[in-house]
Amino acid sequence: MALSASSTVGEWIDHPVGGRIFGAVLEQAGASAEALAPARNLPLGQLVTLSNGQFPAEMVDGLVAAYRAEAPEDAEDDAPAAAPGTGPWVEQIIPGRFTGQTVIVTGAASGIGRAVASRVAREGGRVVAVDLAKEKLDELVEALSGAEVVAVAGDITSSESVEEILRAAGDRVDALANVAGIMDDMGAVHELTDATWERVMRVNVDGTMRLMRAVVPGMLAARSGRIVNVASEAGLRGSAAGAAYTASKHAVVGLTKSSAVMYAGTGIQVNAVAPGGVATGIRVPAQAEFGGARLGKFMGNIPGVATAEHLAASITFLLSRDAVNLNGAIVASDGGWSAV
Ligand SMILES: NC(=O)c1ccc[n+]([C@@H]2O[C@H](COP(=O)([O-])OP(=O)(O)OC[C@H]3O[C@@H](n4cnc5c(N)ncnc54)[C@H](O)[C@@H]3O)[C@@H](O)[C@H]2O)c1
């Protein structure tokens, strides 16, 4: 089988020629194939995002070029295209799924939020894309030219920004995806600074609640609306992140379940997605010593790392009208991690 940047890390590692070339590059970088085990099912090109610059795009290009030079006959052996619905998963747009709907997506400049905003827009929705990062939002709007995307550069924890988001949305908000969030440093309670606690709770909990609070009156009046909050594996268990992030994501689960009960029967549905490991640019601060070491041994249970598009598939399903019978569900989109 011919290897390319879209072949998975596992296919590269297992290939007689590709595996040797890849192994040499990893060795040079002081890494090993074992360390990449959770990323085996990801396309090689995703390592650029996953590694936060340690595995740059030039390295991927270099690997593919070295492979083609060493196995030219292999590279030319174009395998027949897989039949539709078989082979590795590829994002499949459902045309018109969000036509006529306005969807607010927070954290839309990067990672999971960007993938959600992009998919909703390409499926016909009008997207209000919210993020702190103005330049990256502008890039998103440019990348989706032809689709209806309104960028709001703002902070979900500020009341002014929330008002601006509502103004940008206009008369009707059909769905809200609360995706923006930040990580902690894996610290245990005795390592927590007030600054880390306050920042993580402010963005992950206050920001999520404020957007929910802002859109609910309009949804109640319309007797229709879907809210999807992004929790985390850390909203389901105590071994996936530090105390602050874990507490914040348990609070997101609580907000989701409480609101599902409160608004049941009003036409509003509130659900959450709990992602496992996802290859995004999320900033992970330097690890706290005690908590980081303590959590390290649980990370072996992670079945694999997903892409932002994988998460967008789960989140857009819950944002869509096909979520008709779901309310208060915390959908683990984690490759089975939560079942371990
Ligand atoms: N990446 C993972 O492995 C993972 C796992 C579980 C849960 N999650 C959750 O998924 C969500 C998205 O994470 P991601 O990995 O895509 O991260 P990311 O860093 O790639 O994207 C998050 C975006 O949110 C924005 N943001 C942060 N604070 C904001 C604020 N106050 N106002 C407006 N925008 C703000 C950031 O600018 C960034 O663009 C987060 O809630 C995160 O906790 C991620």
The ligand as a MOL file (V3000), in Angstrom:
LIG
                    3D

  0  0  0     0  0            999 V3000
M  V30 BEGIN CTAB
M  V30 COUNTS 44 48 0 0 0
M  V30 BEGIN ATOM
M  V30 1 N -8.4260 18.8250 22.9730 0
M  V30 2 C -8.8050 17.9060 23.8250 0
M  V30 3 O -8.1320 16.8610 23.9810 0
M  V30 4 C -10.0750 18.0840 24.6300 0
M  V30 5 C -10.5130 17.0050 25.4200 0
M  V30 6 C -11.6690 17.1480 26.1590 0
M  V30 7 C -12.3770 18.3390 26.1330 0
M  V30 8 N -11.9260 19.3660 25.3670 0 CHG=1
M  V30 9 C -12.7300 20.6020 25.3790 0
M  V30 10 O -13.0640 20.9540 24.0670 0
M  V30 11 C -13.2200 22.3630 23.9730 0
M  V30 12 C -12.4290 22.8800 22.7860 0
M  V30 13 O -11.0690 22.5670 22.9930 0
M  V30 14 P -9.9900 22.5140 21.8120 0
M  V30 15 O -9.1350 21.3430 22.1020 0
M  V30 16 O -10.6360 22.6550 20.5130 0 CHG=-1
M  V30 17 O -9.1370 23.8120 22.2100 0
M  V30 18 P -8.5160 24.9960 21.3470 0
M  V30 19 O -7.5890 25.7050 22.2770 0
M  V30 20 O -7.9880 24.4890 20.0540 0
M  V30 21 O -9.7890 25.9190 21.0710 0
M  V30 22 C -10.4410 26.6120 22.0960 0
M  V30 23 C -10.7960 28.0010 21.6040 0
M  V30 24 O -11.5210 28.6610 22.6420 0
M  V30 25 C -11.1310 30.0150 22.6520 0
M  V30 26 N -11.3730 30.6320 23.9510 0
M  V30 27 C -10.7620 30.3510 25.1150 0
M  V30 28 N -11.2260 31.1460 26.0910 0
M  V30 29 C -12.1690 31.9420 25.5120 0
M  V30 30 C -12.9910 32.9800 25.9990 0
M  V30 31 N -12.9230 33.3710 27.2760 0
M  V30 32 N -13.8320 33.5850 25.1430 0
M  V30 33 C -13.8820 33.2150 23.8440 0
M  V30 34 N -13.1150 32.2370 23.3310 0
M  V30 35 C -12.2630 31.6050 24.1490 0
M  V30 36 C -9.6400 29.9830 22.3390 0
M  V30 37 O -9.1820 31.2290 21.8400 0
M  V30 38 C -9.5580 28.8540 21.3000 0
M  V30 39 O -9.6360 29.3730 19.9840 0
M  V30 40 C -12.8110 22.9300 25.3250 0
M  V30 41 O -13.9670 23.1840 26.0910 0
M  V30 42 C -11.9970 21.8080 25.9330 0
M  V30 43 O -12.0300 21.8480 27.3380 0
M  V30 44 C -10.8000 19.2740 24.6130 0
M  V30 END ATOM
M  V30 BEGIN BOND
M  V30 1 1 1 2
M  V30 2 2 2 3
M  V30 3 1 2 4
M  V30 4 1 4 5
M  V30 5 2 4 44
M  V30 6 2 5 6
M  V30 7 1 6 7
M  V30 8 2 7 8
M  V30 9 1 8 9
M  V30 10 1 8 44
M  V30 11 1 9 10
M  V30 12 1 9 42
M  V30 13 1 10 11
M  V30 14 1 11 12
M  V30 15 1 11 40
M  V30 16 1 12 13
M  V30 17 1 13 14
M  V30 18 2 14 15
M  V30 19 1 14 16
M  V30 20 1 14 17
M  V30 21 1 17 18
M  V30 22 2 18 19
M  V30 23 1 18 20
M  V30 24 1 18 21
M  V30 25 1 21 22
M  V30 26 1 22 23
M  V30 27 1 23 24
M  V30 28 1 23 38
M  V30 29 1 24 25
M  V30 30 1 25 26
M  V30 31 1 25 36
M  V30 32 1 26 27
M  V30 33 1 26 35
M  V30 34 2 27 28
M  V30 35 1 28 29
M  V30 36 1 29 30
M  V30 37 2 29 35
M  V30 38 1 30 31
M  V30 39 2 30 32
M  V30 40 1 32 33
M  V30 41 2 33 34
M  V30 42 1 34 35
M  V30 43 1 36 37
M  V30 44 1 36 38
M  V30 45 1 38 39
M  V30 46 1 40 41
M  V30 47 1 40 42
M  V30 48 1 42 43
M  V30 END BOND
M  V30 END CTAB
M  END
